[in-house]
Amino acid sequence: MPNDFLPTIESEIDQEDRGVQPWDIDAIVAALRDARRRSQRVISAGNRRAPIPSPELLQQVVTRLYASLFPRHAGAVDHSEEGLAFFVGSTLNEALHLLSEQVRREQGFIDPGRLGLGLNTRPAEIIVAEFTQKLPGIYELLESDIRAAYDGDPSARSTEEVLLSFPGVKAIIYHRIAHALHALGSPVVARIIAESAHSQTGIDIHPGAKIGGNFFIDHGTGVVIGETVIIGERVRIYQAVTLGAKRFSVNEHGALVKGEPRHPIVEDDVVIYAGATILGRITIGRGSSIGGNVWLTHSVAPQSTIVQAQARSETFEQGAGI
């Protein structure tokens, strides 16, 4: 549980309930301390007392960033140009201050060298400043995603409905933000943001995945998109689609090799229907259609249509087929 919320727990405990207890709290605290000291987690850096990023505060960051990108849909009262500018400036400034602190916390406890990430640990303020330069591009990509959702779903009555209620659109909003932070060298903050979207929508997109514009996830529940996936323009996928790895490389010590390209490349104008599983570093050619529940581990040429083999119906009589 994040440190931010520990004092509230203490305040809610009734002092009268602190009588005779059937447990030895001091012994338990000491045993937990010893267990932490024995921990060999590789993410630990030298400073174990440094605060760590807070999922709750990062959710506030995303909420404010969303409001800054779409102020008319997220609380702005005065919709005049001046009113919107004031709302966006105030809300965005709050988001960026919170974000800077969370990136600073990540840098305080993670050791990029030990993780083999090769990250350039620049000051948090520089990372966030560079992130702000990406916001107009993020907005333009999201506008294309919203339009793709509206155009691709006959049940959608307006782009406002799409923006406010479609889980696939919420997931891609979180992903565009998380991907930018991941690329700038803040992978833990990015992963926390991605997992927040996962918990809310059932759509699991790794922040490292590269996704082109006009992207639409219809329905969405159960979708998994891995770290090294590359998706082109105007791609549409349905629920329970997996773009995953077929196998994982290990080093001479038996540990998994991090960061190797191991997920599919999906080219422009591809449609992947519900339940399809596509594994490994294979390429789905431009304009292809992958049918529902297909299991695919090899590349397909552009304009391909891949469907399940039809089930064969046979009748056995007089003991035939036994």
FENRA-V224390 format. One record per backbone hydrogen bond with DSSP energy under -1.0 kcal/mol. NH is the residue of the N-H (numbers start at 0). CO is the residue of the C=O. Records with the same first field share a line. If there is no record, write none. Layout:
NH = CO  CO
//
This chain:
4 = 1
5 = 2
8 = 4
9 = 5
10 = 6
11 = 7
12 = 9
16 = 13
17 = 14
27 = 23
28 = 24
29 = 25
30 = 26
31 = 27
32 = 28
33 = 29
34 = 30
35 = 31
36 = 32
37 = 33
43 = 40
47 = 45
57 = 53
58 = 54
59 = 55
60 = 56
61 = 57
62 = 58
63 = 59
64 = 60
65 = 61
66 = 62
67 = 63
68 = 64
69 = 65
72 = 69
73 = 70
75 = 70
83 = 79
84 = 80
85 = 81
86 = 82
87 = 83
88 = 84
89 = 85
90 = 86
91 = 87
92 = 88
93 = 89
94 = 90
95 = 91
96 = 92
97 = 93
98 = 94
99 = 95
100 = 96
101 = 97
102 = 98
103 = 99
104 = 100
105 = 101
106 = 102
107 = 103
108 = 105
109 = 105
114 = 110
116 = 111
121 = 119
126 = 122
127 = 123
128 = 124
129 = 125
130 = 126
131 = 127
132 = 128
133 = 130
137 = 133
138 = 134
139 = 135
140 = 136
141 = 137
142 = 138
143 = 139
144 = 140
145 = 141
146 = 142
147 = 143
148 = 144
149 = 145
150 = 146
151 = 147
155 = 152
161 = 157
162 = 158
163 = 159
164 = 160
165 = 161
169 = 165
170 = 166
171 = 167
172 = 168
173 = 169
174 = 170
175 = 171
176 = 172
177 = 173
178 = 174
179 = 175
180 = 176
181 = 177
182 = 178
183 = 179
184 = 181
185 = 180
189 = 185
190 = 186
191 = 187
192 = 188
193 = 189
194 = 190
195 = 191
196 = 192
197 = 193
198 = 194
199 = 195
200 = 196
201 = 197
203 = 222
205 = 224
208 = 205
209 = 228
211 = 230
215 = 234
217 = 236
219 = 217
221 = 201
222 = 219
223 = 240
224 = 203
225 = 242
228 = 225
229 = 263
230 = 209
231 = 265
233 = 212
235 = 269
236 = 215
237 = 271
239 = 220
241 = 275
242 = 223
243 = 277
250 = 254
253 = 250
256 = 248
264 = 281
265 = 229
266 = 283
268 = 232
270 = 287
271 = 235
272 = 289
274 = 238
275 = 272
276 = 293
277 = 241
278 = 295
279 = 243
281 = 279
283 = 264
284 = 299
286 = 267
287 = 284
288 = 303
289 = 270
290 = 305
292 = 273
293 = 290
295 = 276
299 = 282
302 = 285
303 = 300
305 = 288
319 = 316
321 = 318
//
